[in-house]
Amino acid sequence: MTSELSVTEAIQIAAQAADAKGGSELIALDVSQPLPFVDAFLIVTGRNERNVIAIAGEVEDKLNEAGVKTKRREGRAGGRWVLLDFGSVVVHVFHDEERSYYDLERLWKDCPQIEITLPEPVSISQ
């Protein structure tokens, strides 16, 4: 990583940013054993193309603010699958159909999950 953040901290920031923009089905995987060039994936689903783009933008903004610089970005224009490469962490933001089709969780099923903590939803009481 290009900052003082650990991989786990970067995953937490990315997950919270994705959640804040309505990302769902968040899964973080430790892929450091099978892949020598990346430590973790965060996989997120967006409701539609605009949501996918918004989630990717928020994740990129929050990680950049934390000192983790973007190395590469792919797919943002289409809004179906945006890949954000931050070096040790790669974030995949999928439209629901693409997530089902590519099924990265199945491909990386032998990799341990990284626990992510999201804020509790705020309930409106009367």
Number of C-alpha atoms within 10 A of each C-alpha: 16 12 12 11 15 13 19 17 14 25 27 20 21 26 25 21 22 31 21 15 18 16 23 18 10 17 17 24 21 22 22 16 12 12 10 9 12 19 19 26 25 25 23 28 27 28 14 15 19 16 21 28 24 20 27 29 17 18 26 24 17 17 22 14 10 15 15 21 17 17 10 11 15 13 14 19 11 12 20 23 25 24 19 24 19 21 18 19 28 23 24 22 32 30 22 19 15 13 19 12 8 11 12 13 16 9 9 15 12 12 17 14 17 18 13 17 11 15 8 6 6 6 6 5 4 3
